[in-house]
């Protein structure tokens, strides 16, 4: 991942509302969620949610697809993995025990429906 892309993604996540939306979509899995469902779950006003979804989309962290009259939003797991990989790329300095807890955490099943993230 290029540094500029990582900065854009981290900037998009550096907002309470956007971070809440992103984490919700990560938990939702590949099925994703409609905007109205996201708004109800997060308590966000639709206009604010729309702006937050646009920022996350431009950062490449989420995607969308049309399903009838609804737009379903999903986390982009590949981009999330790339960002996490970028952050951990130089981790440890030859001491894998430093990063071991992170690898262990990443291998745990998600709390939502027992899915592995």
N, C-alpha and C positions, 0 to 999 in steps of 0.2 A: 504494500500500500504506500502510496506517495504521501509525504508529510502534509501537503496542502489538503488532500482528501481527508486525512485523519483530523486535521485541525477543524475542517468544516463539520465533520461528524461530531467531534467533541463539543464544538460550539453549539450545535443543534441540541445536544443532550444537556447543556449547561443552563437549563431552564426547568424549573420544577414541573410545570404543566407538560412540557414535551417529554421529560424523563418519565413521568407517570404514564403517558400515552405509549411510549416506546416499551416500557416494561410490561404494560398490559397486553400489548400486541405480541410480545415475546411469549408471554404465558398463554395466549390464545392459540398459539400454534399455527400451522399452515392454513387452517380454516379461516383465520382472521376474524375481523369484526366489522360490522357496518358502523358508519359515523354516529348514528343515533345511539347505538349500543355503547360506543366508546364514550359519548357524552354522558349517558346515564351512569356508566361505571365510574367515571372520573369526576362527575359533577361540573364539567366544563360547559360554558356557554357555547352554542354552536359556532358563532362567529370567531371566537377565540380558538376553538378546536380546529376550525378550518385553517386558520393561520398557522397553528402548530403542526397540523398534518402537512401543510405545504412546505414548511421548513424542514421537517423530517424527510419528506420526499426528495427535496433538492439535495439533501445531504446523503441520499442513497440508503438511508436506514430503513425505510419502509417502501412498500409498493402498493398498488391498488389494482382492482379488477372490477368490472361491472358484473353484477348479478341481478338481472331484471332491472328494477328501478333503483336498486341499492348499489352503492360503491363499497366494496369490501376492502379493508386495509389490512395488510400483513407486514410483519417484521421481515426484513431482508436478512436472513440468517447468514448468508455468505458474507455480506458486508459487515455484519456484527463480528463474525469470526475473524475477518481480515483486520478489523479495528483492534480486537483483543490481541491478535497475533502481533500487530504492529507495536502495541504497548508493551508486550512481553518479549519482543524480538531480542533485545539485548539484556534480558533479565538474567540474573544469577551470577554473571561473571565467573562461570566455571563452578559455581556452587549450586547444584540443582536442588538442594534441600531448601533454598530460599523460596523457590517457586513451587515446590511440591504441594503446599496447601492449596494453591490456586488450581493446579491440575486435578487434585482430588475433588475440589469444589465443583469444577466443570464436569466431572464424570458422574456426579450425583443426579438422580432423577429429579425432574422439575416437580414442584409441589402441585401443579395443576394436572390432575388426572394421571399422575405417575409418568408423564412423558419425559424422555431424556432430551435435554436441550442441546 
